[in-house]
Amino acid sequence: MSFRALLVTKDDQVAETLTPVLSNFGLRTECCGYSDAVCLITEQKFQAVLVDYDDPPSASLILQNLTSTPFQANAVTVALLSDKNKVRNVFGAGANFVLYKPLDETQATTTLRAATVLLKRERRTAFRVPIQVAVQLILANGTEGAAEMEGILLDLSETGMDVLAAQPLYPSARVKMSFLLPNAASEFELLGEVAWANPNGETGVRFRDTPESVHGALHGWLAQNSRPGTPVVPEAVADCLLTDLSLGACYVETASPFPERTQVVMIVAADELEFRAQGLVRVMHPSRGMGVEFAMRNGAERQQTEEFIRFLMSRPGVRPQLRVAPQVPENESDDETSSLGQFDSEIEDPLLDLLRNHESFSEEMFLQALKSQRSAEVIES
C-alpha cells in the first residue's frame, strides 16, 4: 500500500510549499477544497489529511468526519493554522499536528518528519498479514448483472482485506471474492462490501455474512502465518534535547514533537550510563518540544530513573544523548492509560504535575513555568 495525503486548502502558496515536501516523504498528494474533501474522505483511504483552518467551521467538520469514518481511524491529521492562540482548540478538534502559516519549507519538513514516523508505525503485521496472491472478484452491478475482474490480494485480516483490482471499484459495492492461500486446504470464497476505493484500483473490502466454518479456517490460517513476535523497530526523530528530567516525567526540546497521547520509547545515554523508558506524551508544543510522563510499572524502573538522575547531578555539564520513537502497541486494544504505571502521590514532582495540568496554561505560560522550576532547582541545590 502506498502512502496518500489529502491536502484541503484554497491557498495556492500552501499547496506549492507542501506538495514537494510530502513527495519527499513518499506521500502522493491530492489537493482539493472543503466540500470535495467531505466526499473524498468517505470514499477513499488516506494516510495523512492536512486541513487549512482559514475556514474554521469547514475544517472542523472535515476532522469530525474523519473520526467517524472507520477506515480513516489511523490517518494522521495536520492543521494549518494562522493564529497560534487557537492551537489548543485545533488539538481538541482532532488534529495531531499543527503547521503555522505562513508556511516555510523548513517548518513543514520538521513537522511532517514526525508525522511520517507515525505513519510507518501503523504498518504493523501482527493482525493484518501482508500477502500477494491472485483473487477473483465478482462485483454486483445493479440490474445489469455482475462484473467479473481479477485482482491481487495485498493484505488480509479476519474482518477484511486490501486488494488491488484491475479496475477502480466504488464504495458500498457488494463483491464476491475467491482466492487460494498458500498451504490452505481449499479455496476461500467470501462476500464483502467495499469500504473505500482509490482511483488506482486499490480497495479496502469489509467481509460480510461469513459462514462460521469459513471464518474458522481463515482464523487458523492467519494464526499460522502472522508473526506477532517479530519486533517492529520504530524510527526515532532526530535533534532531540533533554532539558528537564524528574522521577516521573521529562521535557524534550525538538522541532519534530509527537502528538499528545502518543506512546513513546526513549533511550537516554550519558557517558557510560544508559537509561531506557516508555512513556506518554502529555503536552506537545508545535516545532518546540513535548512533555513525556514515564510509564514506570515497577520499583526497578523507578530505581533506574533515580540512578540516572543522580549520575547527571554528579556530572555537571554532561549533556545526555537522546532518541525518541513512537511505541508499537502490542495489540490494537492498547490505550494510553494501560501503559502508565501508578505514580506515588506522596512524592512531590512539580514537572509531572505541570505536564498533567498543561491544559490550564497557554504555551508561553507553560514554558515560563518550566523555566521557573529550573531556577528553583538551582537555588535549592
N, C-alpha and C positions, 0 to 999 in steps of 0.2 A: 504494500500500500504506500503510495506517495503522500507527502505532506501537502495539504492545500490550505490556503489562507483566504479569508474573505475580508476585504477592506471596505468599510462602509463610510464614505465621505463624499462631499461635494467640493472639496478643496483640492485643486489640481496640484498645488505645491506639496501637500501631504502625500498624494499618490506618487509624484515624481521622486520624493525622498525615500518612501518606504518600499516601493516595489523592488528596486535593486538590492536593498538590504535584506529583504525577505528572500529574494532569489539566492543570495549568497549563503543563506542558512538552509537552502534546499526546499523552500516553500514556493509553490506555484500560486500566484495571487490573482484573485478575481476582484475587481473594483466595481462598486455599484452604489446607488442611492439608498435611502432608508426604506422606501416602500418595496423596492425589489428585494432587499435583504430579508424582510419578513417572510417572503415566499421561499427564498433560496434556503434558509436555514431549516425549513421544514421538509425540504425535498432532497438536499444534497448534504454530504458529510464534509465538515471542515475541521481541521485540527487546530486552527487558530482563527479567531474572529477579532478584528480591530475596528472599533467604533468611534467615530468622531463625535464629540459632545458639543458641537456647535448648535445642535438641535437636541437639548437635553431630554424632552419627553420622548422623542422618537428613538434616541439612543438607549434610554432606559427600557423602552418597550422591546427592543431587539435583545438586550441582555435577559429580560424576563422570559422571552420566547425561547431563548437558548436553554435556560434552566428547566423549562417544561418540555423540552424535546429530548426523549431518552437517548437517542443515538448521538446527541451532541454533548453528553454528560461530561466527557473528558476534554472538551475543547478549551484551549487556553484563551482567555479574553483579555484584550488590551484596550483601555480607554484613552482617547486623545483629548487632552484637557487644556484649556486656556487659562482657567482660574485655579491656581493652586489651593485656594481656600475651600474648594469643592471636592478635594481629593477624598475625604472621609465619606462623603455622600456617594461618590462613584464606587468606592470599595463596597459600600453597603448594598449597592445595586447589583453587585455580582462581578465586577471587574477584578481580574487577578493582578494586572499590571497597569501602570499609568505612564504615558508619554506626554510631556508638556509641550504645548505649542507656543511659539513657532518651533517646528522640529529642526533638528540638525542630524547629520548622519552619525556622528559620534554617539550622541544620546540614544538614538534609535538602535544602534548596534549593541551597545552595552546592555540595554534593557531587554532586547529581543534575544540576546545570548542566553540569559536566564530562562526566558520563555521556551527557547528551543531545547534546553536541558530538560525541562519538564515534559516536553513532547516526547523526547526519547525515552523518558522514564515510563511512559504509558505503553511502550512496546514490550509488554510482558508476555511470557509464553506459558505461564503456569495454568491458565484457564482457557486460553484460546490457542489451539495448535496450528501453527503455520504449515501448510502443505500445498503442493501443486499437483492436482490431478484433473483429468477431463471430467466435465459434468454436462449432462444433457438437460436442457431447460425447455419446458413446455409452458408457454405463457398464455393464460386465458385472455381472449381478445374480444370480449363482448359477444355480440350476435354473429360475428364473423368466424367463430370457431376458435382455434388455438394456433399460436405461432410457435414453431419449434426452432431452437437455435442451440449452438454449442457454446461452452464457456470453460473457464479454468477456475477451479476452486483455489482460493488464496489462503484462507484460514477457516477453522471450524471450531464450534463450541457446542454445548448441549442445547443451546437455545437459538442458534442461528449460524450464519456463515457469511463470509465476504467472497464474492465471485466476480470475475472479470468476464462479462458477457460479450458476445460477438457484436451486439447492437445495444445502444442505450435503452434501459428499461425506464419505467415510471413508478413513482411512489404509490403504494397501496395496491399494486397489481398482484394478483394471485398467480403463483407459479408452482409447477411440479418439478422436482429435481431428482435425478438419478445419477449415481456415481459409485465407483468401486474404490474402496480404500485399501492401501497395502496391508496384506496379512488379514484382511477381513474375510469372514466365511462366505458372505454373499453381498450382492449389490444393495446399496441403500436407496430407498425411494421415499422421499419426504415431500410434504406440502408446506408452502410458506407464503409469506407476504412481503413484498418489497418495502423495507423500512426507509431506505434512502437510495438514491441513484445519481451518480455523477455522469456528466456528458460523455466521458470516455468509455463508458460501459461498466465501470467499477460499481458494484452494487452490494448493499447490505440486505440480507434476507432474514426475516424472523420466522422460525418454524411455527407451524400451526397444526393442531389436531394430530400430533404424532402418536401412533399406537404405542402402548406400553412396551411391547416386545422390541420395537424398533428403537425406542428411547433407551432401553436397557442395553441393547447391542452397541448403540452409539456411546453411551456412558462407559462401557467396558473398553471400547477402542481408544477413547480419549484418555482413560486412566492408564492404559498401557503405553501410550505414545506421547503423553505430556512429560515434561521434565521439571516438576516443581522444585526439585532440589538443586537445579542449576542456578548458581548465583548470577544476578544481573548487576554488573558493575556500573554504578551511576557516574555520570560525568560531573565534575566539580566546576564551579565558577571560579574564575581567576581574580587576582588582585583583591584579596580579602585581607582586612587588617583587624585583628582583635584589639579593641580599645578598652573594653570593660569586661571584667570577669568576677563572678561571685560563686558561691557554692551551688546556687540554683539556676543561674542564668548567665548570659553574656550578651554583649552588643558587638556587632561586626560592621565595620565600615566597608562598603563595596558599592560600585556603580551598577552591579547586577544582582540586587537582592531578590530573594524568592518571596512569593505572596504569603500573606498571613495564613496560618493553619497548615502550611507545608511542613511535613515531617522531613527532617534533615539528619544527615550523618556528618559529624565534624571530627577532623583529625588535626590536633594542635601539637606542634613539636617545638621544643626549645632545647638547644644543645643535645644532651644525650637522653632527655626525657620526652616521652610521647604521651599525649592524653587523647583518648577517644571517647566520644559521647554522641548519644542520639538526643534529638530534641524537637521542639515545635516552634515555628516562627510565630511569635506573639504580636509583633509590630513590624511593619515594613514602611520605610521611607523611600519613595522612588528616587533612584540614582544616588542615594546617600548611604543607606545601610538597613540593617534588620536586627531586631532583638529576639534571641532564642532562649526559651525555657528548656532546661535539661530534663531528660526523662531518666531519672535515677530510680531504678526499681529495687535496689538492694543497698546494703551498707557498704559493700565492696566498691561499688561505683562511686558512692559519695566519698569514700576514703581516697579513691584515686583523684578525685577533684581537689580535695583538701591538700593532698601531697603536691599536686601541680601548682596550686596557688602559693603554697609555702616555698616551693622551688623558685617561682618567679620573684617572690618578695626577697629572696636571698641573693638574687642576681639582678640588681638594678641595671637598667639599660639593655637587658636582653629582650629582643623583640621576637615573639613566637611566630613561627610559620604556620599558616592555616589553610586548610582545604575544607570546603563546604559543598555537599552534594545532596540532592533530594533522595530520601529513603524510598526504596521499593517496598510497598506493603506486602506482607506475606500472604494475605488473602484480601479479596475485594470487600470484605466486610469490615476491615480495619477502619477505625475512625481516629480523630485527633486525640481523644481522651484515653483510648486504650493504650497509647504508647507512653503516657506520662505516669510516673510513679507518684507516691504520696510524699509531699514535702513536709518536713517537720515544722509545724506552725509556731513552735516555741523559738525557733532560730530566726533572728532578725536578718532579713535580706532586702535592703532597700531597692536594689536593682531588680529583683524578681517582682517586688510589689509595684515598681514603676511599669514594668512590662505588662503585668496583669491588669493594670488600670490605665493603660495608654489611651483609651478612648476618651478619657476626661481631659486630654491635653491636645493642643494643636501640635504640629510637627516642631515648630520652633520652641514651644513651651517644653515639649518632651526633651529636646536636645539640651535646653538650658538646664533642666532638672538633672539630666545625666551629667552635665559639666559640673553642677553644684555638688553632686555626690562624689565626684573625683576630688574636688577641692577639699571636701570634708574628710576624705580618707587620708589625704596628705597631712592635714592638720592633726588628725588623730595619731598618725604614725610618728 
